């Protein structure tokens, strides 16, 4: 346990340059007294670590000292190669960079750990896209990823319903959720989210933006995912579902909790087991294409325009098969 902590302390000083005993204690989750003892142990082992006195002082490594020691355990080395998802990295145009980085890490590992990528690859394969989903990345994903790396302002053309809008966006990050890519960016004082597959054009300018250093992409996504889904589901339809239709509805709803809410709020089954439910949807057009897949296991009750679309579809099907 202490050997691992000493390695962590050494690597912290190597990567950050200078840190106080208090900062080191916070990172390592130990007391400052333990940090003092660990620094003495490193010095005794020949590591040139010394302390600067004064208000701006702290511990640092002498003369830019660096170690090739990674301190990786077998579990850590295997997890490192498992974490490199080739699919998403390739979608963003980073496949070559990931492959090169893995080769460099592999070359730096001690001989006893060089089978880590093979062991991880034999035991785990992460297939991120869902079943029956389009696997090709959105056409503007790579361009957006490049703008994000360079902190460049982009002019984004985006399909919203039956019209196209243009926004000046400071792109903060990309999120892959259920095989769908989302762009998180700043528009004025607001943080907004866009589906990348609805982006119709991206122009990357020469202007850079000052990224908010406190912005936490993962934390923001956790907080906004639920409300973002509800902003997408702007309409609601009333349907009557057979027992089979209710079961099949699960595969049409992207978010499991939305399906659970629909089932919980559904009325009691009638004599044939059919239930009436209200379903949040993105639009009437999207609802039409989704619910059409349930065939005779669903009856649209409301709104009238969606019911008319199903009436027309039924007439066309009847004429076709008669």
N, C-alpha and C positions, 0 to 999 in steps of 0.2 A: 504493500500500500504506500509506504513512504517512498520507495524507489519511483513509483509512478508519479507521485507528487513532485519529486525533485526534477524529473524530466519535464513535467508540465511547467514548473517554475522557470526552468532554463529556456524552454521554448517561448514562454511569455516574454521574457526579457529579450530574447533574440528577435521576436517579431515586433515588439512595441518600443524597443529602445530603452526607455526608462520608466520605472514604476515605483511608487512608494510602497512601504510595508503594508499600509492600509489597503491600497489597491490590490496588491498581491493576495492579501488575506481574504478580501472579498471574492476574488476570482477563484481561489483554491478552496474557499469555504473552511478556513482554519483561523486560528487566532494569530495576532501579530507576533506573539512570542514564538509560535511555531515557525513563522516565516523567518525570524531571526536565526533560529536553530538550523533551518534548512539552508539558508544562505551560507552559514558557517560550514555546513557539511559540503556544499558545492565547492567552496574555497579550498577546503582540505583535500578535495578530490582533484584539485588542479584547475578548476574552472575559474577564469579571471573575472570574478564578479566583485564590484566595489560599490561603495555608497557615496553619493554626493550629499554634503551637508547643506542646511539652509532651507528656506521656504520652497524653492524650486528643486529641491534635491530628490533623491530616490536611488534605487539600485539600477545598475547598468552593467553591461559586459564590456570589458576593457578592449579598446582598439578594434571594434567591429568584429570581435570574436564570434565565430559561427560554428555550429556542430552539424555533422551529417547525420547524427543520431535522430531517428524519427520517433523512437519510443513506442512504435506500434506493436500491439499484441496481435496474435493470430485472428481473434474475433474482430478487432478493429480493422485489420488489413482486408479481411473478407467483406466486412460491411462497407468499406470504402469502395470496392469494385462493384458490389451489389447496388450501391446508391447511384452509380452512373447510368441513368436510364437512356439507352441509345435512341429510343423512339422520339421522346420529346426533344432531346438535344438535336437530333437530326432534323426535326420539324423546324427548329429555329436556325438551322444552318450551322450548327456547332458540332456535327458529328466528327469532323477531322480534328477539331480542337480537343474533344473528349478523348479520342483515340490517342492523340499525341501526349496528353496529360497522363493517361493510364500507362503508357510506355515509360514515361519519365519516373512515375511513382514505382513502377515495377523494377526499373533499373536501380532505384535507391533502396529497395527492400533487401534485407539480408537473405542469403540463399534459402534459409529454412522457411521463409514466407513467400517465396516466389511462385508457389502453386496456388496462391490465394485466388487469382481471377479464375483459374480453371475449376477450383473447388466450388466457388460461388456460382459459376455458370452451369455446372453440372447439377446443382441442387435447386436453383431458383431461376425462373424466367418471368419477368414482369410484362404482361401484355396489357398495355394501358387502355387502348380503345375498346369500347363496348361492342357486344355482338350486333351485327347488322348495322354497323355505323360506317360511314365514309371514312377511310383511313388516310386519304390524302390531306396534307396540311392546308390550311387556308392560304390563298395566293399571296396575301400581304403580310404573312406572319414573319418571314425572315427580315423584311424591310423594317417592320416595327421593332423586332429584336435588336437590330443594329442601331436604331435610333435610341432605344432604351440604354444600351451599353454606352453610347456617346452623350447621353443627356441632351438630345437635340429635339427642339420643338418640331411638331409635325402638323401638317394640314390634313385632316382626316375627312374623307368622304364616306358616308355611312348610310346604309339603307334602313329607313324607318317606315314600316308599313309599305304604302305604295308610293312613297316619295324618298328623295335623297337629300340629306343634309350635309353641311360642311362645318367642321369645328376645328378650332386651333387648340391643340392638345399638347400638354407636357406629359409625355408617356413615362409613367413611373414603374410599371411592371406588367408581366404576363402571368396569368394563372390558367392551369389546365385542370378542368373540372369535368368529370364524366365524359372524357374524350372531346370536350368543347373548350376552345381557347378563348380567354377573355383578356381584354386590355383594361388596365386600371390607370387612369391619368387625371391630371388637373386641368380643368377648364375654368379660367378665372379663379374664383375662390372656392370652387366646388371640386370634390373628388368624384369622378364618374366612372362607370363600367360599361364597356362595349363588347359585344360578341364579335370576335375577329372575322368569323365567316360572313358577317354582314358588311364588312368594310369593302368598299368598292374602289378605293384609291388612297394612296399615301404619298404625300410630298414631304420629304425631309429637308428642312431648311438648314442654313448655316448657323442659325441662332441657337445658342445653348441656354439652358435654364438652370437655376440654382435649386438643386434637389434638397428637400427638407430632410435633414439628417436624422430626425426623430421618426420619420415615417416607417412603419412596420407593415410590410405588404401582407405577410401571413396573418397578423393580428387584424388588419383592416378587412381582409377577406372574411375571416371568421365572423366579424361583427356585422358585415354588410350582406353576407350571402343570403340570409333569410329574407331580409327586406328587399334585396335586389330581385329575388325570385318573385316576390309578390308584386313588384313594379312591372315585371314582365307579364304577369298574369292579370291583365287589365280588364278582362271581360269575364262573364260568368254565364254558364248555360245550365238549363235544367234537363235532366235526362231520366229515362226509365230503363233500368238494366235488369237483364235476366241474371240468374246465378252465375252462368258461364261468362256473361258480359262483365259482371262485377269482378270476377277473377282476372279476366283478360285486361281489364282497365289498368291493372298495376304496371303492365309493360309499356303503357302509353304515357304514364306520368313520370317525368324525370326525377322528381324529388319524392322519396318514400313517405316523408312526413305529410306531404300534401295528399297522397293517396289515403293515408291513415285518417286524416281529418275528414276527407270526403266520406269514407266508410262510416266513421263515428257519427257524422251528422245525417246520414241517410235515414229515410223513413223506414218503418217496419215493413217486412216483406208482405206482399199480398198473397192470395191463395195459390198463385203459381210460383211464388218465390221471387217475383220481380220487386225491385226497390226503386224509389224515386230519390235522386241525389242532385245536388248542385255542384258543378265542377268549375273551378277557376281555370281560365284558358287565356292564351296570349292574344288571340283574336278570333273572330267568327270563321275566318278563312282557315286558320290553323286548326281550329276545333273540327271543322268539316273534314279535313284530310285525316286527322287523328281518329275521330269517331267512326269514319267510314270503314276503318279496318275491323270494327266489331260486327259489321254486317247486320244480320237480323237479331243480334243479341242486345241491341240498343234502340230505343225510340226517343227522338228529340222532342221535348215538350215546349221549350222556350230557348231563345227568342224565335219569333215567327220567321225571320229571314233564314235562319239556319234550318228550321223545319222545312221550309220551302226548298232549300238546296237538296235535302234528303228526299223530298217528294219527287223532285226532278230526276235525281239519280235513280230512284226506284223505278220511275217510268221508263227511263232509258234502258235500265237493266232488263225490265220486263219485256220491252220491245226487242231487245237483242236476243234474249233466250227463247222467246215465243217462236 
